[in-house]
Amino acid sequence: MKFLALILSLTLLVITHELGHLGFAKLFHTRVRRFYLFFNPKISLFKAKKFGGKWHFLFFNSTTPESWDEKNLAPEDQDNTLWGIGWLPLGGYCDIAGMIDESTSAKDLSAEPQPWEYRTKPAWQRLCIICGGVLVNFVSALLIYTCIFAHWGQDTLPLRNAGMGYAYNEILLDEGFRDGDVIWSINGEEMTDFTQTTTALLLGNPSTVVVKRDSQFDTLYLSGKLMARINKEQPKNLMTVRFPMVIKDFTAGSAAQKAGLMVDDSLVSVAGISTPVSTDIMALLPDYAHKTIVVGLYRQGSYMEIPVTLGGNAKLGVMMKSYNEIYPIVHTDYNFLQAIPAGIKYGCETLVTYVGSLKLLFSEGGAQNLGGFGTLGSIFPREWDWQQFWNITAFLAVVLAFMNIIPIPGLDGGHIMFTLWEIVTRRKPSDKFLSHAQTVGMAILIALLVWANGNDLIRWLGGKF
């Protein structure tokens, strides 16, 4: 399910990105030779091109007939794009005539520039064409966030509404936090939101944190090594919400249901061991496979104990309520017009937070945080959830938009950098220079790709996926 969600998300992101380039290219009468979803080394799963007044199709094809070549077509068909689907789902491309990229040959460079080529267009038009992919990705993210708010609204858990506090990663426990603490302020700034708090911990390298602990306030003085440890250990979560196990429903053949447990029962002990938090129960159950345990619970305010016989999987067979169904949640409904500014604001905040997080890469051990396709896949839930899918896709659209404007030749940002240089200095870099820069840029990108996916392999071998 994670793999399918990743492929579908990347498909949407690649198509919208490349359509951004294609749209501006067509606007400025620049020829787009090929438009591909996924890469097609040696073979294409599908090809289509319109000429002679009708569409022509090829399936599982390794060569393109000469009759499809633009030089053999009627003048009115020479601008038509070949559409295709490759077999390697690592991206896609929009082959714009006259644009110097990894597919440009020496023959292309030496050919006489044509009026329908990218390289003959004014600098401002080329800048629009190259920025089109980034622009459409970011606008797509804002549109997705808008639709999410319009359809589902927005649920937020105020930080202090979690009555049982939070569970903290060992990194924070070593800094003096205790499970059950509620963070009140960081470096003197009041904390009210979970995302705001985790961002401040991750990126702010805080020195003081005030927590509410057992109805009292304590000030924690941190070591200043938080960011270094986060980079080194790469925890999935710094803090999570603690909440009781309250039964929402039962699975087929549930041991708990057979024993007489009911929906809305709140479980508080297992085999005489206090388990106020749902994760406590999860941790204990594997020790009691094929055994009968006494489960302590509250039902409509009354305490009772019920013996439950577990099977070989040591599971109660219950579905528990999420913390959103237990703690007071602030829900905001939006109509579509109200969702537009909310979606834009949330998308811009997401971009700012993501850009701020990149400084982790330049701190001690930061390069270990780079991740490849395994990391991308791991952020999708194991079970299909449309709201989660669209949330993650919107976030990845923001990431893709920003990553593509990094000024590395081979990325859109490299082309943007050279085009801006031309606009400012009125001196256009030579095609030969751009070709060499493209080669260097592609080498850097391949190295980053190998490094990122190598990190994923190390995490997988270490059991972190």
ABEGO torsion letter per residue (X at the ends): XAAAAAAAAAAAAAAAAAAAAAAAAAAAGBBBABBBBEBBBGBBABBBBBBGGBBBBBBGBABBBAAABAAABBAAAAABBBBBBBABBAEBBBBBBGBBBAABBAAAAABBBBAABAAABBAAAAAAAAAAAAAAAAAAAAAAAAAAAAAAEBBBBBAAABAAEBBBBAAAAAAGBBBGBBBABBGGBBBABAAAAAAAAAAAGBABBBBBBGGBBBBBBBAGAAAAAAAAAGBABABBBBBBBBBABBBBGBAAAAAGBBBGBBBABBGGBBBABAAAAAAAAAAABGBBBBBBBBBGGBBBBBBBBBBAAGBAGBBBBBAAAABBBBBBBBBAAAAAAAAAAAAAAAAAAAAAAAAAAABBGAAAABBBAAAAAAABBABBBAAAAAAAAAAAAAAAAAAAABBBBGBAAAAAAAAAAAAAAGBBBBAAAAAAAAAAAAAAAAAAAAAAAAAAAAAAAAGAX
